[in-house]
Amino acid sequence: MTGDLEKIHNGFMESADPQHFFSLEEVNALIPRLEEHFQNFWGMRQNAQNILQKLRKSLKEPQEQSPRDIADQQMRTSQAHFLLEQAKKELDTILEVGGVIKDLEIGLVDFPHISEYEEDEIYLCWKYGEKKVRFWHAIDEGYTSRKPLLRKFP
């Protein structure tokens, strides 16, 4: 059952090759939606984890289970799987827009951008809680290499 959580975490960390290069204004306009998708994802994932945790604690030996216990266990398992599928859809929506999800725990998303000054591809880097994009980094760099956006950035 925890495998489903790992699939979501590992299977949706990167988007396919981006077709669209974002402007700073486009990413800033997406932020309210990104925040909503991450909040929904985290809430559904937590609810699924709670259900699965309670289910593990209440498991009985097979010979001790009544038909009602088995039905209850199946219902809770179905609820958790449904929540995980809904959580996955929240991430899929971010990917469909063109964001590259880098970290699910902190809500880190990169957006491909072409630098107007050097015509290089870079990432505009947004983290949950930031009200606008304030950082960028090279394609081959990550979060720890974020640089502040200046009026003129690469």
JOZIJO-V747401 format. One line per field, one symbol per residue. psi: psi as a letter, one per 20 degrees, with the letter a starting at -180 (. if undefined). Layout:
psi->???
This chain:
psi->hihhhhggghikiqrrppippqrghgghhighggggggggggghggggggghghghhjprqhiiprhgggggghghgggghghhghghhgghgghhhjqophohhilppqppqpphhikqprppoqpphpirpirrrqhjragijpqqprgor.
